[in-house]
Amino acid sequence: MIRPEFFGQKRLEIMAFVKMLAKGQVVIPAKIRKRCHIAPGDKLQLMEYNGIIYLIPPVDDPIKAACGLLPKKPSLSAQLLKERQKDFA
């Protein structure tokens, strides 16, 4: 199951199956390469988390790209403060 929060507020629109080649290579489908602006020779970041493998295209400004990924509500800091207040009450 693909969890939508991994994709920010965007829906998953493209999903493809790829085949592992003999040297550990996979081919990213052209539609995904075009949409993500991935060109031959580009470097991708590979990350594995809980058995899920992510290929992350490079961005010019990682800080700007990360802005808006976390939901505005609920505020995790507010929730943590409430829990801490219960611990000390």
C-alpha positions as CSV (number, residue, x, y, z in Angstrom):
1,M,0.0,0.0,0.0
2,I,1.3,3.4,-0.9
3,R,0.7,6.0,1.8
4,P,-0.2,9.4,0.3
5,E,1.6,11.4,3.0
6,F,4.9,10.2,1.5
7,F,4.0,12.3,-1.6
8,G,3.1,15.5,0.2
9,Q,-0.3,16.7,-0.8
10,K,0.0,15.3,-4.4
11,R,-1.7,12.1,-5.4
12,L,0.2,9.2,-6.8
13,E,-0.5,9.4,-10.5
14,I,2.1,7.1,-12.1
15,M,3.0,3.7,-10.9
16,A,5.1,1.3,-12.9
17,F,6.8,-2.1,-12.5
18,V,10.4,-2.3,-13.5
19,K,12.7,-5.3,-13.9
20,M,16.1,-5.7,-12.3
21,L,18.9,-6.3,-14.9
22,A,21.9,-8.5,-14.4
23,K,24.1,-5.7,-13.1
24,G,21.5,-4.4,-10.6
25,Q,20.3,-1.7,-13.0
26,V,16.6,-0.7,-13.4
27,V,15.1,1.5,-16.2
28,I,12.9,4.4,-15.1
29,P,10.0,4.6,-17.5
30,A,10.2,7.5,-20.0
31,K,7.0,9.1,-18.7
32,I,8.4,9.3,-15.2
33,R,11.8,10.6,-16.4
34,K,10.1,13.4,-18.3
35,R,7.8,14.3,-15.5
36,C,10.7,14.5,-13.0
37,H,13.1,16.1,-15.5
38,I,15.6,13.3,-15.2
39,A,18.2,13.3,-18.0
40,P,20.9,10.8,-18.9
41,G,23.9,11.3,-16.6
42,D,21.8,12.9,-13.8
43,K,22.5,11.6,-10.3
44,L,19.7,10.3,-8.1
45,Q,19.7,9.8,-4.4
46,L,18.7,6.3,-3.3
47,M,17.1,5.8,0.1
48,E,15.8,2.7,1.7
49,Y,13.3,2.9,4.6
50,N,11.4,0.0,6.1
51,G,11.9,-2.1,3.0
52,I,10.7,0.7,0.6
53,I,13.3,2.0,-1.9
54,Y,13.1,5.6,-2.9
55,L,14.8,7.2,-5.9
56,I,14.9,10.9,-5.3
57,P,15.7,13.3,-8.2
58,P,18.1,16.1,-7.4
59,V,16.8,19.6,-6.6
60,D,18.5,23.0,-6.9
61,D,17.4,24.2,-3.5
62,P,16.6,21.3,-1.1
63,I,15.3,23.7,1.6
64,K,12.8,25.3,-0.8
65,A,11.8,21.9,-2.1
66,A,11.0,20.7,1.4
67,C,8.8,23.7,2.3
68,G,5.2,22.7,2.7
69,L,5.8,19.0,2.9
70,L,4.6,18.8,6.5
71,P,1.0,19.3,7.2
72,K,0.1,22.6,9.0
73,K,-2.4,20.8,11.3
74,P,-2.3,19.1,13.6
75,S,0.7,20.9,15.2
76,L,3.0,18.2,16.5
77,S,4.7,20.6,18.9
78,A,1.3,21.6,20.4
79,Q,0.4,17.9,20.7
80,L,3.7,17.2,22.4
81,L,3.2,20.1,24.9
82,K,-0.2,18.8,25.8
83,E,1.2,15.3,26.4
84,R,4.0,16.8,28.6
85,Q,1.6,18.8,30.6
86,K,-0.4,15.6,31.4
87,D,2.8,13.9,32.5
88,F,3.5,16.7,35.1
89,A,-0.1,17.2,36.2
